[in-house]
Amino acid sequence: MNYELRIRPKAITWKQFANKGYCAIASLKREVRIGVLSIATLGVAAQAEAALGITKTQNPIDDVVEEEKEMSEVTVTGTMTPLTLLQSARIVSVLSRQDIEQAGVQSINDLFKLATGVDVRQRGGFGIQTDISIDGGIFDQISLLLNGVCISNPQTGHLSADFPVSISDIERIEVLEGAASRIYGGQSFGGAINIVTRHEESRTAEIGVQGGSFVTFEADARLGFCIKGINNRISGGGGRSNGGTANSDWKKGQFYYQGDYGNEHLKLEWQFGFSKKAYGANTFYSAAYPNQFERNERYLLSVSAETKGKLCFTPQVYWNRNYDNFELIRNERFGENFHRTDIYGLKAGGYFRWIGGKTAMCAEFRHEGILSTNLGQELKSEQYVAVKGEEGIFYTRQDTRTTVSFNLEHNILLAHWTVSAGLLTSMTTSVDHTFRFYPGIDVAYRPNAHWKVFFSYNKGFRLPTFTDLYYKSVTLEGNKGLKPENNHSVQIGGLFHKNGYAATVRVFFHHGSNMIDWVMYHPEDTYHSTAFKLDNMGVQAEGRFNFDEITGKNAWIKNLTLGYTHIRQGKHDGPDIYKSSYTMEYLRHKFIATLHHKIYKDLAATWSIRVQDRMGNYISAGELVNYSTYATLDIKLQWTSIHYNVFVQGTNITNNKYFDLGNVPQPGIWIMAGARWKL
């Protein structure tokens, strides 16, 4: 990735952005104008001077007018209100479009493995059933967003990562580490991940196909066009595979539409997505039943707006529906469950500037409901609802909850300092009718153009899922008495960037109470949903090297990324646990290294090494077996031209046999080849 940015007359405008010195703006050799973000999108921090090649020493706040003349409107949102690149206090890891195109991965969910602080656990290839977590947490403790709209699933976080987009639709992925409830509300207990799609305003058309090991085939297409000032982008695709391991076959499809319209007073954006998949769910809920199967459908719709001027309003309305059909024994009714969840919400927010700084406010109404054959309160027979597509089967249970929340934030901006303090107050009807408070503060100090040090404290929470509360089977028993989890998150660190070098070090401590997990207390026990106190503490370091900028010429080796995270954990109350399903199965060590280099003309290669050491264990033949340390090596060879891209990639090319979730063996070497055309 190229850190150099030469100023040219023509500007590119992005309306959503999360930046580090190595992200998308650094790869553009043009002036960049980054527009104001919506309140709903992720807050980010940035090394503005380094990213833009600026070596000025004057006051970055007082001299903002002069800088905007030279750099145009370089503004981002550090939290709820837009801040300039020089002012922002939050730091977010970013996978840019260039990172995504170079990566030798099979799916969107595989991209998260490239983020140093993210743990990705899968039951097979292509991310068909993926659990994603941050800083030693679990999959239910993060918010997943698509263009700033929350798409997390209240039934279970196992199903949250069903995205209606493909890799080719994505502009960048933003990862916010640490509690963020004061910005994004509940479920942002341990952080948030935002997927930002591409926003081309000109006519575009792309087609991509790939195929390879285990009878795997995928195809997708994208089309962008403009009609009377309305920008439209449509994409769709699908695929199927034998899966690479026992009972991991899958087939899937998705469709996505996004549109936007803007004038001098208003910006409107809307999106609709659909995804459907069916897959073998090897030992999903229990190793005693290895032949499980699952079908999922997702629909999402949202509309967002932003007015322009001194006082900006940012309303948003959204709806999600998810269908889930789970078979404990494939093609049999025994242990089969049907679920339908509906989530809809309304946000009304805004921000303004005044002599004391920048202030933002937001109110949100969010309603979550489930119809199920297993989860919720028992319905009367006359209230039963027929299951779509299933003759004679009815939803016999139901539960709902409504959350009302208010956010307030103020930002104080000084020459070398940014102080951003905020508060969320939230009430959920299923808990009680009491408003609880979740404060936070972020502080950044910039001694010069190359250094930034930061401190952050935030309190987060997350509601139990409907599965945590109600699920009951021959191997699992939920707990209706569970309370919301709470998290006190503290982070401190530093960032340095100069002449092609970028480094970040972060130390974190997360103190959690009412931490929910599914556990066994003895070898003959079933899994119980329970809660206890748990602390996660760790250190994360990341370095990036851009050799074109370091050497001042077109280098053979383009860039190198190194990342390492170490986590320790401490449980402080409750009885001893024989087997933890999720909470105490965290990554003690994670190391990643990615190297991108030229081979010949437009032929290039990307190498990725990942080493992981997981705590915890799984049950095999009635005995507990500890997870072993393992390493994977991936490679992608691609020839890139203006109108097409041809590639061959290998995942786990050393053919290592390893376990990463339960006793499900992960696929061995997986070879894929494909091409993409721009029409």
N, C-alpha and C positions, 0 to 999 in steps of 0.2 A: 504494500500500500504506500502511496506517495504522500508524504507529509507536506511537500512544497505546494504553495498556493500563490500563483502569480496573478496580480490584479489586472484585469482586462475590462474593457468598457461594458461588455454585455454581462448581465447578471442572471443567475438562476435563483428562483424563489422556492423555498420549501416552507410549508405551513405547519409542519410538525417536525420536531427535531430533538435528538438526544445525542450529545457529542462528547467524544474524547479526542485526543490529538491524533489518534490513528483511525478515526472513523470516516464516514463517507465524504465529508467536506475536504478532507485532506487529499483525496484522490482526484479532485477536480482542479484543473489548472485554469480556473476562471474565478472572477469575483463571485462571492456567495452572499446572498441575502436570505436570512433565515427569518421567516415570519413568526408572528405570535402564536403560541400554543394554546390549545384548549385546556381548561382546568382539569379535565379528565385524563389528559395524557401524563406520561411519566415525567417527573422532575429529573434534571440532569445537571452534572457539573462539567466544566470544560476548562482545559488549558488554552485560553483563547489566544494569547500571544504566541505560544509555540505552534499551535495548530495553524495560525495564519501567517507565521513567519515574521512576527512583529518583535522588534527589539527596542521599542520606545520605552522611556523611563518615566514619562510624565504621569501625573495622577490619572488613573483609569476612570475614575468616576467624574471628576470635575471636567475632564477633557473629552467627555463622551461625544459632544457635538462634533469636534474635530475628527475623532476616530470614525464616526459614522460617515463623514464626508469621504474618508479614505477607504473604509471597509464596507460601507453601506450599513443597513440595519442588522447588526449582528446581535440578535436577541434570542434567548432561550428561557425556559421556565426552570428555576431552581426548585420550586415547590409548586404552590398553587397559582402564583402570579408570574408573568414573564419577567426575567432578568436578563441583562446582557451577559455575554460569555465571561466577562471579567468579574461579574458580581455573584454568580451562582455558587451556592455552598454545597449542594449535593453532588455525589459522584455515582455515575451509573456505568456499568460495563456495557459496551456496545459492539454488536457484530454487524458490520457494515455490509452493503451490497457486495463489495469486493471480497470480503471475508466469505460470504455465502457462496459466491460463484466459484471461489477457489477450493472450498471445502469438499473433501471426498466423503460425503455422507449420503445416506439413503432417504432421509426424511427430515421434516422440520424438527421433529423431536430430537433427532441426532445432532442438530446444530447446537442445542443447549449444552451438549457435552463439551463444546469448545469454550464455554464460559467457566472460568476457574472456580468460582464459588457455587456452581450449580451441580446437583447430583441427579443423574438420569438413570432410572431403573426400568428395564423393559422385559417383557415376557417373550420376546421374539424379535425378528427383524422388522425394518421399516417403521418402527415406532407405533405399531398397531395398538398396543396397550402399554402406555408409558406413565410412570410416576415421576414428577419433577419436584425438586425441593431445593432450598437454599440454606446455606450455613448450618447444616446438620439437622434441619427441620424435616417435616414430612410433606407429602403432596397436598394435604388439605390446608396447609398453612401459608399458601401464597395466592395472590390474585393474578389471574391470567387475563390479559386484555388484548383486544384486537382493535387497533386504531383508537386506543383510549377507552374502549367500551368493555366493561367487565363481562367475561364469558365463563366464569367459574361455575361449577355444577354443585348445587347444595345437596344432591343425592349422595354423591361421593366424588372426591377429587380424582379417583381412578379414571373418570370419564371427562375431566375438564380439558384435557389436551387433544380433543377431537377438533381439529381446525378445518374450516371449509376452504382453506387456501392451500396452494402448493408452494414449493420453494421458489419457483419463478415469479410468484406474486409479491415476494417480500423485498422491501427496501432495506430494512434493518430490524434488529432485535435489541431491545433495551432491557437490561437486567438491573433492578434496584434491590440492593441487599440491605437487610435490616427492617425492623418494624416500620410500617408506613400507613397505619390506620388513620392518622390525622389528615392524610391526603386522599386515600382511596377507600376508606371505610373498613368494615369487617373483612376478614379473610386475608388482609395484608399483614398478617401476624409476623411473618418472617421475611416479607419482601414482595416484589411484584415483577412480572415479566410482560412487556408490551411488544406485540408484533405490529409493525408499521408497514403497510402495503405500499407498492409503487404508485406514484401519482403523476404519471405522464399526462401532459395536456395536449400533445400532438397525436396524430393517428399512428397506432402501432398494431402489429400483428405478429404473433409468435406461435410456433408449434414445436413440441418436444416429445421424443420417444426414448425409452430405454428398456433394456431387457438383460437377463443374465441368469445366474445360478438359481436353482430350485424352481425352475419354470416361472420365473418372475418377469412380469411385463407391466409397464406403466406408460401412459400417454397423457398429455395435457395441452391446452391451447389457451392463448390470451388475445384479446382484442380491445383496443382503445380507440375512441373516436369522440369528436366534439360536434354537438348539434345546437346551434343558436346560443352559444356561450355555456352550455351544459356539458361538462366532461364526463364521459362514461367509460368504464372499464369492466369487461366481462371475462371470466375465466372458468374453466372446468377441466375435469380429468378423472382418471380412475386407473385401477390396476388390480392384479391378483398374483398370488404366489403360493407355493407349497409350504413356505415358511421357514424351512431350514432346520427345524427340530420337530419332535413329536407333537401332534395336535396344535400346530401353530400356523396352519394354512389361513389365508385371508383373501378377501376381495373387498374393494372399497370404491367410492366415487364421491365427487364433490363439485359444487357449483358456487360461484361467487360473483356478485355484482356490486360495484361501488360507483357513486356519482358525486359530483360537486358543482356548485355554482357560486360565483362571487362577483361583487361590484364594490364600489367605493364605500359602501355603508355596511355590507353584510357578507358573511361567508357561510354557505350551507354545505353539509356533507351528509351522505346517507349510504347505507350498506345493507346488503342481504346475503346471507350465506346458508348453504345446505350441505350436509355431509351424511354419508351412510356407509356402514361397514359391517361385515360379519367375519368372525374369526374364532379359531380354536383357542380357548382360554385355559391353557395347561396349568392345572393346580391353582386357579385364580384364588379361591377362598380356602382350599384345603388340599394337602398332598394326598389325602385319602381318596380324592376324586380327580384323577388326572385328565379325564376326558370331558372337561367342561367346555361350554360354547357360549358365545355372546353375540348379540346384534344390537347396534346403536344407530340412532338417527338424531341429527341436530338441525334446528332451524334458528336463525338469529336475524334480527332486524333492528336498526338503530338510525336515528336522525339527530344530528348535532348542528348547532349554529354558533356563530360568534359575530357580535356587532363590533364596529370599529369606532374609535374616538377615545376621549379621555376616560370615559366610563364605559367599560366593555362588559356585555352580558354573554354568558356561555351556557345556554340551556341544552339539555340532552334528554332524549327519550329512547328507551330500548326494550326489547322483548326477546326472550330465549325460550325454546321448547326442546326438550330432550326425551327421546324414547329409548328404553332399555329392556331387552329381553335376555334373561340369563337362564341357561340350562345347566344344572348341576351334573347331569349325565347327558351327553350329546344325543339329540333326537329322541329324548324321553321326557315325559311330563314330571317325573319325580324330581322334586326340588326346584322346579321351574318357577321363575319370578318375572313379572311384568311391571314396569314403572313408567310414569310420565311426569316430568317436572316442567313447571312453567315459572318463569321469572320475568317480571316486568318492573320498570322503574322510571323515575323522572328526577332529573337534576335541574336545579335553577341556581346559577352562580354568576359571579362577576368579580371584577377587580378594578382598582383605580389608583392613581398616583396623587400624592399630596406632599406637603412640605416635610412631613415626618417619615416619608418612605413610600412603600407600596403595600396596599392592603387588599386581601381577597376574602370573599365569603361564598359559601355554597350550602344549599339545603338539598337533601336527597330523600326520596321515598322509594323503597325497594320492597317488593312483595315476592315471596317464594312459596310455592305450593307443590305438593306431590299427590298423585293418585297411584295406588300400588296394590298388588296382591299380597304384599308382605310388610311394607313400611307404613307407619301412621296409626291413627286411631280407627277402630272398627266402625264401618258405616252400617246404617240400617239397610235392610235388603232393598227397599224402594229407592235408595240413594246410589245403588251400584251403577257403575259406568262401564259400558262395553269396551273391551280392549280392541283397538284398531286392528283389523285384519285377522282377528281370532274369533271364530264362531263359538259361542257358548262360554267364553271366558270374560270375567268382569273384574274391574278394579273394586276391591272390597274394603280398602283402607285409604285414609286421606289425612294429610296434615298441612297446615299453612302457618306462615309467620310473616310479620311485617316489621321492617326496620325503618325508623325515622332518625335521620342524623343531620347535624349542623356543623359546618367547618368554618373556622375563623383563623386567619393567618396575617401576620404583619412582618415586613422585611425592612430592616435598617441597613442602609448602604453607606459605607464610608470609604475612604481612599484605599485602604488595604484590607478592610474587614467587610464581611457580610454576616449579619445575624438574622436568622429566619426562625420565628417562633410561631407555633400554631396550636390549635386545640380542636379536637373532635368531641362532640357530645352525642351519644347514640342510645336509642331505646329500641328493644326488640320485644314484640308482644309475647313470644313463646317463653321468654325468660321471666320478665315481669314488666311493669310499666314504669320503671325507674330509668332516668337518663344517667349514664355513666360517662366519665370524662377520660380522654386519652390525649395527653399533651405531648409536645415534642419541640426540640430546638436543634438547629444546625448552625454551626459557626465555622467560617473559613477565614484564614489569614493568608495574604499573598505578600510576602516580603519583597518579591521582585517578579520579573516577567516569566521566570522558569519554575518557581516553587509555589506550592500551595500545601498548607497543613489544615486539617479539618477535625472537628469534633461533632458528634451527633448523639443525642439521646431522644428516643421515641418509645412510646408505649403502644402496644398493639393488642388486638384481640381477634378471635375467630369463633364463630358459632359451631356447635357440633353439627355434623351432617345428619341427614335423616337416616343414613345407614348406621352411624354411631349410636343413634338413639333407639332404633327399632329393629334392626335386622336380627332375624332368628332363624336358625337352621339346625341341622344335626351336628354341626361343628362350630357354630357361632351364636353368641347371645349378646344383643345390644343392651344399652343402659339408658332408660328414660330419665334418670336423675342427673345426667351429665350437665355441667355448667359451662359457660364460655371459657375458653382458654385465655390467659393473659400473659403478656410478654413485655419485659423491660429490656430494651435493646440499647447498648452503648457501643459506639465505634469511635476510633481515633486513628488517624493515619496521615500520610503525606503523599505528595505527587510531584514528580520532576519530569520536565520535558525540555530537550534542547538538541538541535542539530541532528534529528533522526533518532534520538534515544527517548524512550518514554518508560517511566517506572512508577508503580503504585504499590504502597505497602499499607495494609489495613489490619488492625487488631480489633476484635469484637468480643462482646460478652452479652449473652442473651439469657435472662433469668425468667423461666417459664413456670407458671402455676396452672393447675387444672389441665395438665398436658394429657391429651387423650391418646390411648393406644389400645390395640387388641392383644391381649396377653394370655398365656397359660401359666398357672401357678404350680403345676406338677405334670409329669409325663402323661397321665391319663385324663387330664383336664381338657375341656373344650376352650375355645377362645372367648374371652370376656372383654367387653368394652369398658375401660376403666380410666382413671385419671390420677396423676401424681405430679410432684414438683420435679423439674428437670432443668439443668443449666447446660448451655452450649457455649464454649469459649474457643477461640481459635485465632490464627494469623493467616493472612493471605498476602502473597507477593506476586507481582506480575511485571514483566518487562517486554518491551517491543522495540525492534530495531529495523529501521528503514535504510537499506544500504545504498539506494540511489541518493538519498539525502546525505548520508554519512560520507560517501566517497565523492559526491558532487558529479557523478557521471552515471551512465546507464550500466548498472552493475549486473553481474550474472546472478548472484543471489539477491532476490528482491526484498524479502522480509523474513524475520524470525520472531516468533512469539514464545515466551516461556511463562508458565504459571504454576504456582504451588499453593495448596491450602492444607493446613493441619488443624484438626479439631479434637477437642477433648470434651467429655461429657460427664455430668455428675447427677445421680438421682438421690433425692434427699428425704423421701418419705414413702410410706406404704410398705406392704410386705415384699419379700423377695420374689422375683419373677423368674420362672423357669424359661419362658420363651416370649420375647417381644416380637411383634409382627413388623413394626415400622419405626417407632420413635428411637429405639436404641440400636437400630441397624444403620448407623451413619458412616460416612467416609472419614476414617481417621486421617488418611493421607490421600491427596489427589495431585498428580503432576501431569501437566500437558506441555507438549512442545510441537509447534507447527512451523514448517519451513517451506517457503515458496521460491522456486528458482526457474530460470529459463533453461531450455535444452537446445532448441534450434529455431531461429526465426520466431514464429508464433506458437511454437510448441513449448509448454511449461509443465512443471510438476509441483504437486503439493504433497508433503509428507506430514503425517500426524501421528504422534506417539502419545498414548494415554496410559498412566500407571495408577492403579487404585488399590487401596487397602481398606476393606470394609470391616467394621466391627459387627458383632452379632453372629447369628448362626441360622441354620435351617435344619429341618427334620428329614432324615434319609434312613429308610429301613428301621424306623422307630427310634433312632439315635440322633442326638444333636451333633451337627458338623459345623465347625467354624468356617466362615468365609476365608478364602485364600487370596493373597495378593496376586494380581494379574496385570499383564501389560498387553495392549493391542497396538498394532501398527497398520495404518491406513495410507493408501497412496491414490492420487488422482492425476492422470495424464490428460491434458486437453490442448487441442489446437483451436485457437480463437481468432476469428476474423470479424469483419464488420457485420456480415450477414449470417454467419453460422458459427456453431461451436460443436466440435466432436470430442468425445471423451471416453476414456476407459478408467474405471476405478475399482480398487480392491479394498474391501473392509476385512479387518482381522486377517491380513495376508500371511501371518505366521501360523494361522490355523490353531490358535490357542483354545483350549477347552476350559471354560470358566463358568462360575455361577455368580449371578448378580442380584437375583431376586428369588427367594425360596429355593427349591431344589430343581429349578428349571434350567437346564444347560443352554447356554447361549449359542447361536449359530457359529460355525467355523468360518473358513474363508468364503467370502461372498463377492463374486466378480460381476460387475455390471458394465455395459457399454451403451452409449446413446448419442443422440445428436439433437441440436436445437437450431431452428431456422428463424430468422427475422424476415418477414415478408414485406 
